[in-house]
Amino acid sequence: MKKIINTPHAPKPIGPYNQAVLSNNMLFVSGQIPLDPVSGELIKGNIQDQTRQVMENLKAILHAAGMDFSHVVKCSIFITDMNDFPKINEVYASYFDAAAPARETVQVAALPMFVDVEISCIAVSSTNR
């Protein structure tokens, strides 16, 4: 069973995909960039502000699926400058407790809309929806 998850509290997809797909008890959240879901504008602040918006977008999608960051088992972080890693990591870490999920961080040449950070995640719920 596959259920599409979309919420107005996170940015609308900018391509042919959904914010997330729930399959049985696993939620696959598409990569989020620092788009403000209300204005549709990119957050232009420092990398911490951008990362915070990305995490808030992920949080809204998780919430729409009846989950939160405690359900996240895997994240993928894509950044355009590895020198930003410590600042991104500081904001990212504030959304998780001691049981942080598995993760990789990869530097890439470019990201959609030429942003500096994109994060996706996989979450697992103990109940089927």
C-alpha positions as CSV (number, residue, x, y, z in Angstrom):
1,M,0.0,0.0,0.0
2,K,1.3,3.5,-0.9
3,K,-0.1,6.8,0.4
4,I,1.0,10.2,-0.9
5,I,1.7,12.7,1.8
6,N,1.5,16.4,0.9
7,T,1.0,19.3,3.3
8,P,0.6,23.1,2.8
9,H,2.9,23.5,5.8
10,A,5.9,22.5,3.6
11,P,6.9,23.8,0.1
12,K,5.0,22.5,-2.9
13,P,7.2,20.2,-5.0
14,I,9.0,21.9,-7.8
15,G,8.9,18.9,-10.0
16,P,7.1,15.7,-10.7
17,Y,7.3,14.2,-7.2
18,N,5.4,14.4,-3.9
19,Q,6.7,15.7,-0.5
20,A,6.6,12.1,0.8
21,V,5.3,8.6,0.2
22,L,4.1,6.4,3.1
23,S,4.4,2.7,2.4
24,N,3.1,0.5,5.2
25,N,5.0,2.0,8.2
26,M,7.8,3.6,6.2
27,L,7.8,7.2,5.2
28,F,10.1,8.3,2.4
29,V,10.5,12.1,2.5
30,S,11.7,13.9,-0.6
31,G,14.7,16.2,-0.4
32,Q,13.8,19.6,1.1
33,I,15.5,22.8,0.3
34,P,15.2,26.2,2.2
35,L,11.9,27.3,0.6
36,D,9.5,29.1,2.8
37,P,6.1,27.3,2.4
38,V,4.1,30.5,2.9
39,S,5.9,32.9,0.6
40,G,7.4,30.3,-1.8
41,E,10.6,32.3,-1.6
42,L,14.1,30.9,-0.9
43,I,15.6,31.7,2.5
44,K,18.6,33.8,1.6
45,G,20.2,34.0,5.1
46,N,23.2,32.3,6.4
47,I,23.6,28.5,6.1
48,Q,22.2,28.1,9.6
49,D,19.0,29.9,8.6
50,Q,18.8,27.8,5.4
51,T,19.3,24.6,7.3
52,R,16.7,25.5,9.9
53,Q,14.1,26.1,7.2
54,V,15.0,22.7,5.6
55,M,14.5,21.0,9.0
56,E,11.2,22.8,9.6
57,N,10.0,21.7,6.2
58,L,10.9,18.1,7.0
59,K,9.2,18.5,10.4
60,A,6.0,19.6,8.7
61,I,6.0,16.6,6.4
62,L,6.7,14.2,9.2
63,H,3.8,15.8,11.2
64,A,1.5,15.4,8.2
65,A,2.2,11.7,8.3
66,G,1.7,11.5,12.1
67,M,5.4,11.2,12.9
68,D,8.2,13.4,14.2
69,F,12.0,13.3,14.2
70,S,12.0,10.5,16.7
71,H,10.7,8.3,13.9
72,V,13.6,9.2,11.5
73,V,16.0,6.3,10.8
74,K,18.0,7.7,7.9
75,C,18.9,11.2,6.5
76,S,20.8,12.2,3.5
77,I,22.4,15.7,3.4
78,F,23.6,17.3,0.2
79,I,25.6,20.5,0.5
80,T,27.5,22.6,-2.1
81,D,30.4,23.5,0.3
82,M,31.8,21.0,2.8
83,N,33.2,24.0,4.7
84,D,29.5,24.6,5.8
85,F,29.3,21.2,7.4
86,P,29.9,22.2,11.0
87,K,27.3,25.0,10.9
88,I,24.8,22.7,9.1
89,N,25.5,19.9,11.6
90,E,24.9,22.2,14.6
91,V,21.4,23.1,13.4
92,Y,20.6,19.5,12.3
93,A,21.7,18.1,15.6
94,S,19.3,20.4,17.5
95,Y,16.3,18.5,15.9
96,F,17.4,15.0,17.3
97,D,18.0,13.6,20.7
98,A,20.8,11.2,21.6
99,A,19.3,8.5,19.3
100,A,20.1,10.4,16.1
101,P,19.5,8.5,12.8
102,A,22.0,7.1,10.4
103,R,23.2,9.7,7.9
104,E,25.5,10.6,5.1
105,T,26.6,14.1,4.0
106,V,27.8,14.6,0.5
107,Q,29.2,17.6,-1.3
108,V,27.7,18.2,-4.7
109,A,28.3,20.6,-7.5
110,A,24.8,22.1,-7.5
111,L,21.4,21.6,-6.1
112,P,17.9,22.6,-7.3
113,M,17.3,26.3,-7.5
114,F,21.1,26.6,-6.7
115,V,20.6,26.3,-3.0
116,D,23.4,25.4,-0.6
117,V,21.7,22.5,1.3
118,E,19.1,19.8,0.7
119,I,18.1,17.1,3.2
120,S,15.9,14.0,2.7
121,C,14.9,11.4,5.3
122,I,13.3,8.0,5.9
123,A,11.1,7.5,8.9
124,V,9.5,4.4,10.4
125,S,6.3,4.3,12.5
126,S,5.4,1.5,14.8
127,T,1.9,1.4,13.3
128,N,0.7,0.9,9.8
129,R,-1.4,3.7,8.4
